Amino acid sequence: MNQALLRLDRVSKSFSLNSESRAVIQDINLEVRAGEILCLVGRSGSGKSTILNLCSGLLSPDSGQIERSGQVAYAPQQDLLLPWRTVLDNAVLALEVRGRKDQCTLKAAFSTLRALGMTEAQALFPEQLSGGMRQRTSLARALIQDGEIMLFDEPLSALDFDARLRLGKELRDLIRRSGKAALFVTHNIEEAISIGDRVMMLGGRPAGILFESRIEIDESLRDPVSVRKSPVFQALFEKLWGLLAEENTR
């Protein structure tokens, strides 16, 4: 079994609101192993982004422990591309800031852009790109970074339906080949089942883990059409949808 690169042990977090403390998440336990994608789902306001910010180190927990075995790379919901830099220059920005831009990293950048279908666009500027191409560039930037731990905050949410399905499959393949540990936040339960190796649902106030399951679907059936025909997909969708419906009535 691969090493756990990210682990949360009984982590809780609260925020002050109008001089009162409001607990957002409570006693969260999770781990993500090398080469694994854990998808975190839940309704809006369930604490998904709080967990990402805790994992990245932007926030500190009120209680509990967070262990990271490696550097963290972050892929935000918005692409945040610099308009004066080309696709390639945006992709290698984080490495350039760290003084790591060399022939080896450029080779990795070319390889990642090629895998994302962006080879012919690498000299273009953001204003010349479609929404899907911009998001591919943003994902390439995250994948190229040194981080062994990858955090994704709904990175596909702004895309059209067909682009979202295609890029989701490409992203899964790239993460698994990289051997990195990925925590992927999404509100889309179909996306979570399609992309993830495991899925975890948050719920309650304060939020805890309502449900967790491995996604036992053969890799040969992970394309957008075949995966949705899988009995495992259908059973998990029904379970998660039911839990989400219950949460929305609270």
VORO-433528 format. One record per residue (C-alpha): x negated, y, z. Coordinates in steps of 0.05 Angstrom, whole numbers, plus 32768, in hexadecimal, padded with zeros to 4 digits. Layout:
BEGIN
XYZ/...
END
This chain:
BEGIN
800080008000/7FE580457FED/7FD080778022/800280A9803D/7FE980ED8028/802181158048/80438104808A/8076812980B5/8082810D80FB/80BF81278121/80B9816C8102/80EB81A28117/80F081EB8102/811D82258117/8123826E8103/813982AC8128/817B82CB8110/819783088133/816A82FA816F/818482B28173/815D82748162/817C8249812B/816382028121/815C81F180D7/813D81AC80D7/8135817B8111/810B813D811B/80F7813380D2/80CD80F680C4/80B280E9807E/807480D3805A/805E80D48012/802980A47FF9/7FF680AB7FC1/801780A07F7D/805D80A77F9B/809580D97F8D/80C580E77FC7/8102810F7FB2/812481387FE7/816D814A7FDB/81A3816F8001/81D581A77FFC/81BF81F07FF9/81A58207803C/819581C18055/814C81D08063/812B81B48024/810281F38017/80F181F98061/80D281B3805E/80AB81C6801F/809082058041/807C81DC807E/805981A98053/803381DF802D/801C8200806E/804382418062/806B823280A1/8058820F80E1/808781DF8104/80A581EE8148/809881A6815C/807E8167813D/804181598113/8030816380C9/7FF5813C80AC/7FD8814B8067/7FA18120804A/7F8B814D8012/7F9881917FF2/7FDE81A87FE0/7FF681C07F9B/803981E47F94/806881E97F59/809D821F7F66/80E382247F49/80CF82607F1E/809482587EEF/807082987F07/8044829B7EC8/801782D77EC0/802E82FA7E7F/7FE883107E69/7FCC82C97E6C/7FD482927E38/7FF3824E7E48/7FAE82307E52/7F96826A7E7D/7FD582667EA8/7FCC821B7EB0/7F8582217ECB/7F92825F7EF5/7F8E823E7F39/7F4D821B7F28/7F30825B7F0C/7F4082807F4D/7F1B82497F73/7EDF824D7F44/7EEE82087F28/7EFA821A7EDF/7EC781F07EB8/7EC581C07E7E/7EDF81877EA9/7F1C81AE7EC1/7F2981C97E7B/7F2A81827E62/7F5D81707E98/7F8681AC7E84/7F8681997E3B/7F9A81527E4D/7FD481687E7A/7FEE819B7E48/7FEC81657E12/801381357E3E/8047816C7E48/804C817A7DFE/802A81BE7E02/7FEB81B47DD8/800281E17D9F/801A82177DD0/7FDB821E7DFB/7FC682607DDA/800B827F7DE1/802082B27E15/805C82AA7E44/808982DA7E1C/808182AC7DE0/8099826E7E05/80DD824F7E10/80F582427E57/80E281F97E51/809C820A7E38/8092823B7E71/80A582077EA4/807781D37E83/803E82057E8B/804F82107ED4/805181C57EE0/800F81BD7EBC/7FF081F17EEB/800881C97F28/7FF181867F0C/7FAC81A07EFA/7F9D81BA7F40/7F7181937F6F/7FA981837F9F/7FB6813B7FB1/7FFA81507FCC/802C81707F9D/806981977FB4/80A181A57F81/80D881D77F91/810F81C87F5D/80DE81D57F23/810F81BE7EEE/814E81E37F05/8149821C7ED3/814581EE7E96/817A81D97E65/819781947E71/817181707E3A/812E81927E4A/813881817E93/814281377E85/810681337E56/80D7815A7E83/80ED81327EC0/80D580F17EA0/809481117E89/8088812D7ECF/809480EA7EF0/806280C87EC1/802C80FD7ECE/803380FB7F19/803080B07F1D/7FF380AD7EF0/7FD080E27F1A/7FD580BA7F5A/7FEC80F87F80/802280FA7FB5/805E81237FA1/809781417FCA/80CD81577F99/810781827FB1/814681847F86/8191818E7F91/819E81607F55/81A881197F6C/81A480FC7F26/8160811D7F1E/814981027F61/815A80BA7F4F/813C80C17F0A/80F980DF7F20/80EE80C37F66/80D180847F83/80F880937FC2/813180C37FD1/814280E48013/8180810D8023/818381448057/81C38157807B/81E2817080BB/81D581AF80E4/819D81B180F4/8189818680BA/816F814080C3/816581048095/81A980E78084/819280B18053/815280958035/814880608000/811480447FD1/812880497F87/811C80037F6C/812280107F21/80F17FF17EF1/80C280237ED0/80D8800B7E8B/811F80247E9B/810B80697EB3/811C808F7E72/815880BF7E7A/818B80907E59/8176804C7E74/816C80637EBC/81B5807B7EBF/81CE80367EAA/81A980147EE3/81D57FF77F1B/81A280127F4D/81AA80597F30/81F680547F33/81F780397F7A/81C8806E7F94/81ED80A57F70/822F808E7F8F/820F808C7FD4/81ED80D07FCF/822B80F07FB0/825680D77FE8/822680F2801D/822181347FF9/826D813A7FF6/8272812C8040/823E8162804E/826381958024/82A3818C804D/8280819C8090/
END
